[in-house]
Amino acid sequence: MSTKRLLALLSALVTALAVFLLLPASAANAAACATPWNASTAYTGGAAVSYNGHNWSAKWWTQNETPSTAGTGVWADQGSCGGSTDPTPTPGGCVYPDWVAGRAYTTGAIVRYTNGGYYRATHDNPGYDPVVSTWYWEPYSCGPTTPTTPNPGGFPVSQAQFNQMFPNRNSFYTYQGLLDALSAYPAFANTGGDTVRKQEAAAFLANVNHETGGLVYVVEQNTANYPHYCDSSQPYGCPAGQAAYYGRGPIQLSWNFNYKAAGDALGIDLLHNPGLVQTDPAVAWKTALWYWNTQTGPGTMTPHNAMVNGAGFGETIRSINGSLECNGGNPAQVQSRINAYQSFTQILGTVPGPNLGC
């Protein structure tokens, strides 16, 4: 080979290498995607996550701030990750590829998400999370997503899923006690289609989770409040004692008038026997369902109606704690409830729907 030809080949090689090095990471050799970003996870400086087809690095502590170059500037863009190859379903009916954060999918693609559920892309998707971005994804019926045993009464939460939601729960809060309470309000988690039924069950349990610290507390912890829950202006007074009507059960039922109203509705004399709410699991769950299905509280509708009529999870928060949390009253508490709701809908293999906040 002549010297002139050899120099020409070397020049071309150098040019090609320079072009390759100048290409963005996604064009040259896209990096593997880090663990997907999670809104409820707290990240410290240097933490790596993936979101929307890019890897991101936290500059300092952050929580619930979507990775982007905007906002507080806590996130640093580390370049694109993953690939853009649309998955091809593998043989076997319900066996589809696992979802990969940041990977682009075309309309109609079906993937298995981290919760075991299957999701179909309703639009070309640049790599959004199937559960978070409901605009681009929809649940896909592809056989059972979690091995379960039949649930009495058709309750959409299995015992295994209940245990997954409340890994540290007090033994008082039994799954069977919840099932035994369902007959008091048969419309609960049994109205509408499968998605609505699961959403209502998840919404109820998310609020209960917040009220009891994950079904840990059976009674109100601040004993100094106990004597304050007797409204002596009521004609029936406080026959069980001045300090007998403190918070108990999944929604921390309190005040003598609430014990009387719940007891009257349920056919149980809770005015004279308020302690039943902390000794009988079925009674405890029934009082929570009484509030959920019949009381508007400081809101404009019952939590049950909020979920079955499409008002959204945020209205259940308003019906439980009103201005104490909503309209900027305590956004951290609202977000805590939302985080639990999103987690529980994932466990149930459904989507959280719109209007999460209040």
VEXDREN-2710 file (C-alpha; in Angstrom, 1 decimal):
% VEXDREN-2710
k/r/px/py/pz
1/MET/0.0/0.0/0.0
2/SER/1.4/3.4/-1.0
3/THR/2.2/6.0/1.7
4/LYS/-0.4/8.4/0.2
5/ARG/-3.2/5.8/0.5
6/LEU/-2.2/4.8/4.0
7/LEU/-2.3/8.5/5.1
8/ALA/-5.7/8.9/3.6
9/LEU/-7.1/5.9/5.5
10/LEU/-5.6/7.1/8.7
11/SER/-7.2/10.6/8.2
12/ALA/-10.6/9.0/7.5
13/LEU/-10.3/6.9/10.7
14/VAL/-9.4/9.9/12.8
15/THR/-12.4/11.9/11.4
16/ALA/-14.8/9.1/12.1
17/LEU/-13.5/8.7/15.7
18/ALA/-13.9/12.5/16.3
19/VAL/-17.5/12.4/15.1
20/PHE/-18.2/9.4/17.3
21/LEU/-16.8/11.1/20.3
22/LEU/-18.9/14.2/19.7
23/LEU/-22.2/12.3/19.5
24/PRO/-24.5/12.4/22.4
25/ALA/-24.4/9.4/24.7
26/SER/-27.7/8.1/23.4
27/ALA/-26.4/8.0/19.8
28/ALA/-23.0/6.6/20.6
29/ASN/-23.6/4.1/23.3
30/ALA/-26.4/4.9/25.7
31/ALA/-25.7/4.2/29.3
32/ALA/-27.6/1.8/31.4
33/CYS/-30.5/3.4/33.2
34/ALA/-30.2/3.8/37.0
35/THR/-32.9/2.9/39.4
36/PRO/-36.2/4.7/38.4
37/TRP/-36.9/7.9/40.4
38/ASN/-39.6/7.6/43.1
39/ALA/-41.4/10.7/44.4
40/SER/-41.6/9.3/48.0
41/THR/-37.9/8.4/48.3
42/ALA/-35.5/10.8/49.9
43/TYR/-32.2/11.1/48.0
44/THR/-28.9/12.5/49.3
45/GLY/-26.2/14.2/47.3
46/GLY/-24.6/11.9/44.7
47/ALA/-27.7/9.6/44.4
48/ALA/-28.3/8.4/40.9
49/VAL/-31.8/7.8/39.4
50/SER/-33.3/7.5/35.9
51/TYR/-36.3/9.5/34.7
52/ASN/-37.8/10.2/31.3
53/GLY/-35.1/8.5/29.4
54/HIS/-32.2/10.2/31.2
55/ASN/-29.9/9.4/34.2
56/TRP/-29.8/12.1/36.9
57/SER/-27.6/12.8/39.8
58/ALA/-28.7/14.6/43.0
59/LYS/-26.5/17.5/44.1
60/TRP/-28.0/17.6/47.6
61/TRP/-30.8/16.1/49.6
62/THR/-34.2/16.1/47.8
63/GLN/-37.6/14.4/47.9
64/ASN/-40.6/14.7/45.7
65/GLU/-38.9/17.0/43.1
66/THR/-39.1/15.6/39.6
67/PRO/-35.7/15.3/37.9
68/SER/-35.3/18.1/35.5
69/THR/-33.0/21.1/34.8
70/ALA/-35.6/23.4/36.2
71/GLY/-36.9/23.7/39.8
72/THR/-34.3/24.2/42.5
73/GLY/-31.6/22.9/40.3
74/VAL/-31.0/19.9/42.6
75/TRP/-30.8/17.4/39.7
76/ALA/-27.9/17.2/37.3
77/ASP/-28.7/15.6/33.9
78/GLN/-26.2/12.8/33.2
79/GLY/-27.4/12.1/29.7
80/SER/-29.8/9.7/28.0
81/CYS/-30.0/6.1/29.1
82/GLY/-31.5/2.9/27.9
83/GLY/-32.4/2.3/24.3
84/SER/-35.3/2.9/21.9
85/THR/-36.0/-0.7/20.8
86/ASP/-39.7/-1.5/21.2
87/PRO/-40.1/-4.8/23.1
88/THR/-41.5/-7.9/21.3
89/PRO/-43.8/-10.1/23.3
90/THR/-42.3/-13.4/24.2
91/PRO/-44.2/-16.6/23.6
92/GLY/-46.6/-17.7/26.3
93/GLY/-49.6/-15.4/26.3
94/CYS/-49.2/-13.3/29.4
95/VAL/-45.4/-13.3/29.4
96/TYR/-44.3/-9.8/28.2
97/PRO/-41.0/-8.1/28.7
98/ASP/-40.3/-6.2/31.9
99/TRP/-40.6/-2.4/31.7
100/VAL/-37.3/-0.6/31.5
101/ALA/-37.1/3.0/32.7
102/GLY/-36.2/5.5/30.0
103/ARG/-36.8/3.1/27.1
104/ALA/-39.0/4.4/24.3
105/TYR/-42.1/2.3/23.4
106/THR/-44.5/2.6/20.5
107/THR/-48.3/2.6/20.6
108/GLY/-49.6/-0.8/21.6
109/ALA/-46.5/-2.0/23.3
110/ILE/-47.2/-4.2/26.4
111/VAL/-44.8/-4.4/29.3
112/ARG/-44.8/-6.0/32.8
113/TYR/-44.3/-3.3/35.4
114/THR/-42.5/-3.7/38.8
115/ASN/-45.8/-4.3/40.6
116/GLY/-46.4/-7.5/38.5
117/GLY/-49.2/-5.8/36.4
118/TYR/-49.2/-5.4/32.7
119/TYR/-49.6/-2.1/30.9
120/ARG/-50.2/-1.1/27.3
121/ALA/-48.9/2.1/25.7
122/THR/-51.8/4.2/24.4
123/HIS/-49.4/6.6/22.6
124/ASP/-45.8/6.5/21.5
125/ASN/-44.0/6.7/24.8
126/PRO/-40.5/8.2/25.4
127/GLY/-40.0/6.2/28.6
128/TYR/-42.5/7.4/31.1
129/ASP/-43.4/5.3/34.1
130/PRO/-46.5/3.3/33.3
131/VAL/-48.1/4.0/36.7
132/VAL/-47.2/7.7/37.1
133/SER/-48.0/8.7/33.5
134/THR/-51.6/7.5/33.1
135/TRP/-51.9/9.7/30.0
136/TYR/-49.6/7.4/28.1
137/TRP/-50.5/4.0/29.6
138/GLU/-53.5/1.9/30.5
139/PRO/-53.8/-1.3/32.6
140/TYR/-53.8/-4.4/30.4
141/SER/-55.7/-7.5/31.4
142/CYS/-53.3/-10.4/31.0
143/GLY/-54.2/-13.0/33.6
144/PRO/-53.6/-12.7/37.4
145/THR/-50.8/-10.3/38.3
146/THR/-50.4/-11.6/41.8
147/PRO/-51.2/-15.1/43.1
148/THR/-54.2/-14.7/45.3
149/THR/-56.9/-16.8/46.9
150/PRO/-60.6/-15.9/46.3
151/ASN/-61.8/-13.0/48.5
152/PRO/-65.1/-13.4/50.4
153/GLY/-67.6/-10.9/49.1
154/GLY/-65.4/-10.0/46.2
155/PHE/-63.3/-7.5/48.2
156/PRO/-60.5/-6.4/45.7
157/VAL/-57.7/-6.7/48.2
158/SER/-56.3/-10.2/49.0
159/GLN/-54.8/-11.1/52.4
160/ALA/-51.4/-11.2/50.8
161/GLN/-51.8/-7.7/49.4
162/PHE/-53.1/-6.5/52.7
163/ASN/-50.0/-7.8/54.4
164/GLN/-47.8/-6.2/51.8
165/MET/-49.5/-2.8/52.4
166/PHE/-49.1/-3.1/56.2
167/PRO/-46.0/-5.1/57.0
168/ASN/-45.7/-3.7/60.5
169/ARG/-49.3/-3.6/61.5
170/ASN/-50.7/-4.2/65.0
171/SER/-52.1/-7.8/65.2
172/PHE/-55.4/-6.2/66.3
173/TYR/-56.0/-5.0/62.8
174/THR/-56.8/-8.4/61.2
175/TYR/-57.7/-8.9/57.6
176/GLN/-60.6/-11.2/58.7
177/GLY/-61.9/-8.4/60.9
178/LEU/-62.0/-6.1/57.8
179/LEU/-63.8/-8.8/55.8
180/ASP/-66.3/-9.3/58.6
181/ALA/-67.1/-5.6/58.6
182/LEU/-67.8/-5.3/54.9
183/SER/-71.4/-6.5/55.3
184/ALA/-72.3/-3.3/57.1
185/TYR/-71.7/-1.3/53.9
186/PRO/-72.0/-3.6/50.9
187/ALA/-71.5/-0.8/48.4
188/PHE/-68.0/-0.1/49.7
189/ALA/-65.3/-1.2/47.2
190/ASN/-68.1/-3.0/45.3
191/THR/-69.4/-0.1/43.1
192/GLY/-68.5/0.4/39.5
193/GLY/-65.9/-1.5/37.4
194/ASP/-62.8/-3.2/38.6
195/THR/-60.7/-0.1/38.4
196/VAL/-63.1/2.0/40.6
197/ARG/-63.4/-0.8/43.1
198/LYS/-59.7/-1.1/43.5
199/GLN/-59.2/2.6/43.7
200/GLU/-61.8/3.0/46.5
201/ALA/-60.2/0.1/48.5
202/ALA/-56.8/1.7/48.0
203/ALA/-58.1/5.2/49.0
204/PHE/-59.7/3.9/52.1
205/LEU/-56.7/1.9/53.2
206/ALA/-54.3/4.8/52.4
207/ASN/-56.2/7.2/54.6
208/VAL/-56.4/4.5/57.3
209/ASN/-52.6/4.0/56.9
210/HIS/-52.0/7.7/57.6
211/GLU/-54.4/7.9/60.5
212/THR/-52.8/5.0/62.4
213/GLY/-49.2/5.1/61.3
214/GLY/-49.5/2.0/59.1
215/LEU/-52.2/0.3/61.2
216/VAL/-49.8/0.4/64.2
217/TYR/-51.8/2.5/66.6
218/VAL/-55.2/1.2/67.9
219/VAL/-55.8/4.2/70.3
220/GLU/-54.8/7.8/70.3
221/GLN/-51.3/8.3/71.7
222/ASN/-51.8/11.7/73.3
223/THR/-53.6/10.8/76.5
224/ALA/-53.8/14.4/77.6
225/ASN/-56.5/14.8/75.0
226/TYR/-58.8/12.1/76.4
227/PRO/-60.9/14.3/78.7
228/HIS/-61.6/16.8/75.9
229/TYR/-63.8/14.5/73.8
230/CYS/-66.9/14.7/76.0
231/ASP/-69.4/17.2/74.6
232/SER/-71.5/17.7/77.8
233/SER/-74.1/19.7/75.9
234/GLN/-75.4/16.5/74.3
235/PRO/-78.6/15.3/76.1
236/TYR/-77.2/11.8/76.5
237/GLY/-74.0/13.1/78.0
238/CYS/-71.0/10.8/78.5
239/PRO/-72.2/7.7/80.3
240/ALA/-68.9/5.8/79.9
241/GLY/-67.0/8.6/81.6
242/GLN/-65.5/12.0/80.8
243/ALA/-62.3/10.6/79.3
244/ALA/-63.8/7.5/77.6
245/TYR/-64.3/8.8/74.0
246/TYR/-60.7/9.2/72.8
247/GLY/-59.6/8.2/69.3
248/ARG/-59.8/4.5/68.6
249/GLY/-59.6/2.3/65.5
250/PRO/-58.6/2.7/61.9
251/ILE/-60.0/6.3/61.7
252/GLN/-59.4/7.1/65.3
253/LEU/-63.1/7.6/66.1
254/SER/-63.5/10.3/68.8
255/TRP/-66.1/12.4/70.7
256/ASN/-69.2/11.0/72.4
257/PHE/-71.5/12.2/69.6
258/ASN/-69.6/10.3/67.0
259/TYR/-69.6/7.1/69.1
260/LYS/-73.3/7.5/69.5
261/ALA/-73.9/8.2/65.8
262/ALA/-71.7/5.3/64.7
263/GLY/-73.2/2.9/67.2
264/ASP/-76.8/3.8/66.2
265/ALA/-76.0/3.3/62.6
266/LEU/-74.3/-0.1/63.2
267/GLY/-76.7/-1.3/65.9
268/ILE/-74.0/-1.4/68.6
269/ASP/-74.2/0.6/71.8
270/LEU/-70.9/2.4/71.5
271/LEU/-72.0/5.3/73.7
272/HIS/-72.0/3.0/76.7
273/ASN/-69.3/0.7/75.4
274/PRO/-66.7/2.7/73.5
275/GLY/-64.0/0.2/74.4
276/LEU/-65.4/-2.2/71.8
277/VAL/-63.7/-0.2/69.1
278/GLN/-60.3/-1.2/70.6
279/THR/-61.1/-4.8/71.5
280/ASP/-63.2/-6.1/68.6
281/PRO/-61.5/-5.9/65.2
282/ALA/-64.7/-6.1/63.2
283/VAL/-66.3/-3.3/65.2
284/ALA/-63.2/-1.2/64.8
285/TRP/-63.3/-1.7/61.0
286/LYS/-67.1/-1.0/60.9
287/THR/-66.6/2.4/62.5
288/ALA/-64.1/3.3/59.9
289/LEU/-66.5/2.2/57.1
290/TRP/-69.3/4.1/58.8
291/TYR/-67.4/7.3/58.5
292/TRP/-66.2/6.5/55.0
293/ASN/-69.6/5.7/53.6
294/THR/-71.9/8.1/55.5
295/GLN/-70.0/11.2/56.7
296/THR/-69.0/14.2/54.8
297/GLY/-67.0/15.6/57.7
298/PRO/-65.5/19.0/56.7
299/GLY/-65.8/18.1/53.0
300/THR/-68.7/18.3/50.6
301/MET/-69.3/14.6/50.0
302/THR/-68.6/11.3/51.6
303/PRO/-65.3/9.7/50.8
304/HIS/-67.2/6.8/49.2
305/ASN/-69.0/9.1/46.8
306/ALA/-65.7/10.9/46.0
307/MET/-64.2/7.7/44.7
308/VAL/-67.2/6.2/42.9
309/ASN/-68.3/9.5/41.3
310/GLY/-64.9/10.5/39.9
311/ALA/-64.1/13.4/42.3
312/GLY/-60.8/11.8/43.1
313/PHE/-58.6/10.9/46.1
314/GLY/-58.1/14.5/47.1
315/GLU/-61.7/14.9/48.0
316/THR/-61.4/12.0/50.5
317/ILE/-58.7/13.9/52.3
318/ARG/-60.9/17.0/52.4
319/SER/-63.8/14.9/53.9
320/ILE/-61.5/13.6/56.6
321/ASN/-59.3/16.6/57.6
322/GLY/-60.6/19.6/55.5
323/SER/-58.7/22.8/55.9
324/LEU/-56.3/21.3/58.4
325/GLU/-54.6/19.8/55.4
326/CYS/-56.2/21.0/52.2
327/ASN/-55.9/24.4/50.5
328/GLY/-52.3/24.6/51.7
329/GLY/-53.1/23.8/55.3
330/ASN/-50.5/21.0/55.6
331/PRO/-49.2/19.9/52.2
332/ALA/-46.7/17.4/53.7
333/GLN/-49.6/15.5/55.3
334/VAL/-51.5/15.6/52.1
335/GLN/-48.5/14.2/50.2
336/SER/-48.1/11.5/52.8
337/ARG/-51.6/10.3/52.1
338/ILE/-51.1/10.5/48.3
339/ASN/-47.8/8.5/48.5
340/ALA/-49.6/5.7/50.3
341/TYR/-52.5/5.8/47.8
342/GLN/-50.2/5.6/44.9
343/SER/-48.3/2.7/46.5
344/PHE/-51.5/0.8/47.2
345/THR/-52.9/1.2/43.7
346/GLN/-49.6/-0.2/42.4
347/ILE/-50.0/-3.2/44.7
348/LEU/-53.5/-3.7/43.4
349/GLY/-52.4/-3.4/39.8
350/THR/-54.5/-0.3/38.9
351/VAL/-54.0/3.4/38.3
352/PRO/-54.6/6.2/40.9
353/GLY/-56.7/8.4/38.6
354/PRO/-56.9/12.2/38.6
355/ASN/-57.3/14.8/41.3
356/LEU/-55.0/13.3/43.9
357/GLY/-54.5/16.5/46.0
358/CYS/-56.8/18.9/47.7
END
